[in-house]
Amino acid sequence: MSAVIYLQRSQFTERPVCLVESAELSVTLFKYPSGIEAVTLRNSRGFVTLLPYYGQMIWDAQFDGHSLRMDNPFNEPKWGESVVDTYGCFAFHSGLLSNGCPAPDDVHPLHGEMPCARMDRAFLELSGNGVTLGGDYEYVKGFGHHYRASPSVTLNGGETLLTISMAVTNLASVAMPLQYMCHMNYAYVPHAAFSQNIPAGAFELRSSIPGHVHPTAQWLEYTAGLARNPAALGALDQPEYYDPEIVFFADDLAQYTARAEFFMQAPGGGPRFVTRFDTGQFNYATRWILYNGDQKVAAFALPATCRPEGQLAASRAGTLIQLAAGATRQFSVVTGLDN
């Protein structure tokens, strides 16, 4: 038997309230001091905390005592118009009309309009051994685009993996541009090693330098070497070179596999993190590494429909999707602690 529980904003207070509980799963509602509503899905192995009305960001996730989330200066989510106003989450939905770092001639915000979208509806779905938080967001502009985004996150009992999904439906009478990235900001694990089921040579160092990146002489020298040999960064063992950020792109993943798998293995038999997705949905992946006094992140695989270099770059590269009127595209990623 399955059941759907439609959530109401009035249910959220600063005092946590357990809404659903079973022997293996529980759902707790609360509100941060900032006023942002949150839902924690918990099983015997850990938990995930989501923001049901704020882009359905995944604010936090922990399994078997290991945090998945990047180090950051935010002690709670903050209201904002851009994801940089609240860059403390584990994962967010990047897109959907545009995605990534805007070039000087782009007009869209960093990572698009979806990360901080004010959701219209949120609900829980209880089915079998799992619980899903889902919702809907309708984007509509006079003389502009019109779509419905339906994100969701599923946690099953006894598991340390999440399923992150997104469905996008074009509600307009004409085609709409579509760019989407499932942006997971994984924790930086010192000396962790990367591996994947695509060739190491598939990665290419980003050659463009976004406006928020301010190169140093040391960084330029280091990245010049990486440009010649991207496989040289196979483990997180030189943090002094990861500020500014290091970014790699892997393109046309479908030529290598139908189901991509990326791993980050902690040393000494520590935890192994994994991200899996179908390359028919996501034919591109980005690897993003940053280490400084305020932020530490090892986003070892960010699945996407194109490179995250802005809408105009995707259009020029021929990777900007044109979603037909009335059409729907669906995306799904499995990620978490790999057993």
C-alpha positions as CSV (number, residue, x, y, z in Angstrom):
1,M,0.0,0.0,0.0
2,S,1.2,3.5,-0.8
3,A,0.0,6.8,0.6
4,V,0.5,10.5,-0.2
5,I,0.6,13.2,2.6
6,Y,0.3,16.8,1.3
7,L,2.2,19.2,3.5
8,Q,1.1,22.6,4.7
9,R,3.3,25.4,5.7
10,S,1.4,25.8,9.0
11,Q,2.7,22.4,10.0
12,F,6.3,23.7,10.3
13,T,7.5,25.3,13.6
14,E,10.9,25.8,15.2
15,R,9.9,22.9,17.5
16,P,10.5,19.7,15.5
17,V,7.4,17.5,15.1
18,C,7.5,13.8,14.1
19,L,4.9,13.4,11.4
20,V,5.5,9.7,10.4
21,E,7.3,7.0,12.2
22,S,7.8,3.3,11.7
23,A,10.3,0.7,12.9
24,E,12.8,1.8,10.2
25,L,11.8,5.2,8.9
26,S,10.7,8.5,10.3
27,V,9.8,12.0,9.0
28,T,10.3,15.1,11.1
29,L,9.1,18.6,10.2
30,F,10.7,21.8,11.6
31,K,11.6,25.4,10.7
32,Y,15.0,27.0,10.9
33,P,15.4,30.3,12.8
34,S,15.7,31.9,9.3
35,G,12.1,30.9,8.7
36,I,12.9,28.2,6.1
37,E,10.9,25.0,6.4
38,A,12.7,21.7,6.5
39,V,11.9,17.9,6.4
40,T,14.2,15.3,7.8
41,L,13.9,11.8,6.4
42,R,15.6,9.3,8.7
43,N,16.4,5.6,8.7
44,S,18.5,3.3,10.8
45,R,21.7,4.3,8.9
46,G,21.3,8.1,8.8
47,F,19.3,11.0,7.6
48,V,18.7,13.5,4.9
49,T,17.3,17.0,5.5
50,L,15.5,18.8,2.7
51,L,14.0,22.2,2.1
52,P,10.5,21.4,0.8
53,Y,9.5,24.9,-0.3
54,Y,13.0,26.3,-1.2
55,G,14.1,24.7,-4.5
56,Q,13.8,21.3,-2.6
57,M,17.5,21.7,-1.8
58,I,19.1,18.8,0.1
59,W,20.5,20.8,3.0
60,D,22.3,18.0,4.8
61,A,22.9,14.2,4.5
62,Q,24.7,11.8,6.8
63,F,25.0,8.0,6.8
64,D,26.9,5.7,9.2
65,G,28.3,8.8,10.9
66,H,29.8,10.3,7.7
67,S,28.6,13.7,6.5
68,L,28.1,14.0,2.8
69,R,28.0,17.8,2.8
70,M,30.8,20.2,2.0
71,D,32.4,22.4,4.7
72,N,30.8,25.8,4.5
73,P,30.2,29.0,6.5
74,F,26.4,28.6,6.7
75,N,24.9,27.3,10.0
76,E,21.4,27.3,8.4
77,P,19.8,28.0,5.1
78,K,19.3,31.7,4.2
79,W,16.7,33.3,2.0
80,G,18.1,34.6,-1.3
81,E,17.6,35.0,-5.0
82,S,20.8,33.1,-6.0
83,V,22.3,29.9,-4.7
84,V,25.4,31.8,-3.5
85,D,23.1,33.5,-0.9
86,T,22.7,30.1,0.8
87,Y,25.7,28.0,-0.4
88,G,25.8,25.5,2.5
89,C,23.6,22.7,1.0
90,F,24.6,19.2,0.1
91,A,22.8,19.3,-3.2
92,F,20.6,21.5,-5.4
93,H,18.8,21.5,-8.7
94,S,20.8,23.6,-11.1
95,G,18.9,25.0,-14.1
96,L,16.4,24.8,-15.7
97,L,16.3,27.4,-18.4
98,S,20.0,28.1,-17.9
99,N,22.8,26.4,-15.9
100,G,26.3,26.9,-14.6
101,C,28.5,30.0,-14.5
102,P,27.2,32.8,-16.7
103,A,29.6,34.2,-19.3
104,P,29.9,38.0,-19.5
105,D,27.2,38.0,-22.3
106,D,24.8,35.7,-20.4
107,V,21.9,37.3,-18.5
108,H,21.0,34.5,-16.1
109,P,21.9,34.1,-12.4
110,L,24.6,31.6,-11.3
111,H,23.2,28.1,-11.8
112,G,19.9,29.4,-13.0
113,E,16.5,30.1,-11.5
114,M,15.7,26.7,-9.9
115,P,18.0,26.4,-6.9
116,C,16.1,29.1,-4.9
117,A,12.7,28.6,-6.4
118,R,9.7,29.0,-4.1
119,M,7.9,25.7,-4.5
120,D,4.1,25.7,-4.9
121,R,3.5,22.3,-3.3
122,A,5.3,19.7,-1.2
123,F,4.2,16.2,-0.3
124,L,5.4,12.9,1.2
125,E,4.8,9.6,-0.5
126,L,5.0,6.4,1.6
127,S,5.5,3.3,-0.4
128,G,6.9,-0.2,0.4
129,N,10.1,0.3,2.3
130,G,10.7,3.9,1.4
131,V,9.6,7.5,1.8
132,T,9.8,10.3,-0.8
133,L,9.6,14.0,-0.5
134,G,8.4,15.6,-3.7
135,G,6.9,18.8,-4.9
136,D,6.0,21.0,-7.8
137,Y,7.1,24.5,-9.0
138,E,5.4,26.3,-11.8
139,Y,7.5,28.9,-13.6
140,V,5.6,31.3,-15.8
141,K,6.3,34.7,-17.3
142,G,4.2,36.9,-19.4
143,F,5.8,36.8,-22.9
144,G,8.2,34.2,-21.6
145,H,8.6,30.6,-20.7
146,H,6.2,28.4,-18.8
147,Y,7.1,25.0,-17.3
148,R,6.5,22.8,-14.3
149,A,9.4,21.3,-12.3
150,S,8.8,18.3,-10.1
151,P,11.8,17.3,-8.0
152,S,11.9,14.5,-5.5
153,V,14.2,12.6,-3.1
154,T,13.7,9.0,-2.0
155,L,15.2,7.3,1.1
156,N,14.6,3.6,1.7
157,G,14.9,1.7,4.9
158,G,18.3,0.4,5.9
159,E,20.0,2.1,2.9
160,T,22.8,4.7,2.7
161,L,21.9,5.8,-0.9
162,L,19.5,8.5,-2.0
163,T,17.6,8.7,-5.3
164,I,17.4,12.3,-6.5
165,S,14.9,12.9,-9.3
166,M,13.6,15.7,-11.5
167,A,10.9,15.9,-14.1
168,V,10.5,19.0,-16.3
169,T,7.3,19.6,-18.4
170,N,7.1,22.4,-20.9
171,L,3.6,24.0,-20.4
172,A,4.1,26.6,-23.1
173,S,2.9,26.4,-26.7
174,V,6.5,26.7,-28.0
175,A,9.8,24.9,-27.3
176,M,11.8,26.0,-24.2
177,P,15.6,25.8,-23.6
178,L,16.5,23.2,-21.0
179,Q,19.8,22.8,-19.1
180,Y,19.9,20.7,-15.9
181,M,22.6,19.6,-13.5
182,C,22.2,17.6,-10.3
183,H,24.7,19.7,-8.2
184,M,26.0,17.6,-5.3
185,N,28.5,19.3,-3.1
186,Y,30.3,16.4,-1.5
187,A,32.5,16.7,1.5
188,Y,36.3,17.0,1.0
189,V,38.0,13.8,2.2
190,P,41.8,14.2,2.5
191,H,43.7,11.8,0.4
192,A,40.5,10.2,-1.1
193,A,41.0,8.6,-4.5
194,F,38.7,9.0,-7.5
195,S,37.6,6.2,-9.9
196,Q,34.9,5.7,-12.4
197,N,33.8,3.4,-15.2
198,I,34.8,5.8,-17.9
199,P,38.5,6.3,-19.0
200,A,40.5,8.7,-16.9
201,G,41.4,10.4,-20.2
202,A,37.8,11.4,-20.7
203,F,38.3,14.3,-18.3
204,E,39.4,17.7,-19.6
205,L,40.4,20.6,-17.4
206,R,38.2,23.7,-17.8
207,S,39.9,26.2,-19.9
208,S,37.6,29.2,-19.3
209,I,38.0,31.2,-16.1
210,P,34.6,32.4,-14.6
211,G,34.3,35.8,-13.1
212,H,34.3,34.5,-9.5
213,V,37.7,32.8,-10.0
214,H,40.8,34.9,-9.3
215,P,43.9,33.0,-10.4
216,T,47.2,33.1,-8.6
217,A,50.6,32.4,-10.2
218,Q,50.9,29.1,-8.3
219,W,47.4,28.0,-9.4
220,L,48.1,28.9,-13.1
221,E,51.3,26.9,-13.0
222,Y,49.6,23.9,-11.4
223,T,46.6,23.9,-13.7
224,A,48.9,24.2,-16.8
225,G,50.2,20.8,-15.8
226,L,46.7,19.4,-15.2
227,A,45.7,20.6,-18.7
228,R,48.4,18.5,-20.2
229,N,47.6,15.5,-17.9
230,P,44.2,15.7,-16.3
231,A,44.6,12.2,-14.8
232,A,47.4,13.6,-12.5
233,L,44.7,14.7,-10.1
234,G,43.5,11.2,-9.1
235,A,43.5,11.8,-5.4
236,L,43.0,14.7,-3.0
237,D,46.6,15.0,-1.9
238,Q,47.6,18.5,-2.8
239,P,45.0,20.9,-1.1
240,E,47.4,23.9,-1.4
241,Y,46.6,23.9,-5.1
242,Y,42.8,23.7,-4.9
243,D,42.2,27.4,-4.2
244,P,40.9,28.8,-6.6
245,E,38.7,25.9,-7.6
246,I,39.8,23.0,-9.9
247,V,37.1,22.0,-12.5
248,F,37.2,19.1,-15.0
249,F,34.6,18.2,-17.7
250,A,33.8,14.8,-19.1
251,D,31.7,15.0,-22.3
252,D,29.7,12.5,-24.4
253,L,29.6,9.9,-21.7
254,A,27.3,7.6,-23.7
255,Q,30.2,6.7,-25.9
256,Y,31.7,4.8,-22.9
257,T,28.7,3.4,-21.0
258,A,25.0,3.4,-20.6
259,R,25.2,3.6,-16.8
260,A,27.9,5.9,-15.4
261,E,29.5,5.2,-12.0
262,F,31.8,7.6,-10.2
263,F,33.5,6.9,-6.8
264,M,35.4,8.7,-4.1
265,Q,37.2,6.3,-1.8
266,A,38.6,7.5,1.5
267,P,42.0,6.1,2.5
268,G,42.6,3.3,4.9
269,G,39.5,1.4,4.2
270,G,37.3,4.4,5.0
271,P,33.9,5.2,3.4
272,R,33.4,5.1,-0.4
273,F,30.9,7.5,-1.9
274,V,29.2,6.9,-5.2
275,T,27.1,8.6,-7.9
276,R,25.3,6.6,-10.5
277,F,23.2,7.8,-13.5
278,D,22.1,6.9,-17.0
279,T,24.0,8.6,-19.7
280,G,20.9,8.7,-21.8
281,Q,19.6,11.3,-19.3
282,F,22.9,13.0,-18.4
283,N,25.6,12.8,-21.1
284,Y,28.0,15.2,-19.3
285,A,29.7,15.2,-15.9
286,T,31.7,17.9,-14.0
287,R,34.3,17.4,-11.3
288,W,34.7,20.4,-8.9
289,I,37.3,20.6,-6.2
290,L,37.9,23.5,-3.8
291,Y,39.8,23.8,-0.6
292,N,40.3,27.0,1.5
293,G,39.6,28.3,4.9
294,D,35.9,28.8,4.4
295,Q,34.8,26.1,1.9
296,K,36.0,22.6,1.3
297,V,34.3,20.5,-1.4
298,A,35.0,17.5,-3.6
299,A,32.2,17.2,-6.0
300,F,33.5,14.2,-7.7
301,A,30.7,13.8,-10.2
302,L,28.0,16.4,-11.2
303,P,25.8,14.8,-13.8
304,A,24.3,17.3,-16.3
305,T,22.8,17.7,-19.8
306,C,25.8,19.9,-20.9
307,R,28.8,21.7,-19.5
308,P,28.0,24.3,-16.8
309,E,29.4,27.3,-18.7
310,G,26.1,29.2,-19.2
311,Q,23.3,29.1,-21.7
312,L,25.1,30.8,-24.6
313,A,28.0,28.5,-24.4
314,A,25.7,25.5,-24.5
315,S,23.8,27.0,-27.5
316,R,27.1,27.5,-29.4
317,A,28.2,23.9,-28.5
318,G,24.9,22.5,-29.7
319,T,24.2,20.9,-26.3
320,L,21.3,23.2,-25.3
321,I,18.1,21.0,-25.2
322,Q,15.0,22.4,-26.8
323,L,12.1,20.8,-25.0
324,A,9.0,20.7,-27.2
325,A,5.7,22.1,-26.2
326,G,3.9,19.7,-23.8
327,A,6.9,17.4,-23.6
328,T,8.5,16.1,-20.3
329,R,12.1,15.1,-19.6
330,Q,12.9,13.0,-16.6
331,F,16.2,12.7,-14.7
332,S,17.4,10.4,-11.9
333,V,20.6,10.1,-9.8
334,V,21.5,7.6,-7.2
335,T,24.1,8.8,-4.7
336,G,25.4,8.4,-1.2
337,L,27.6,6.0,0.8
338,D,28.4,2.9,-1.2
339,N,28.3,-0.4,0.7
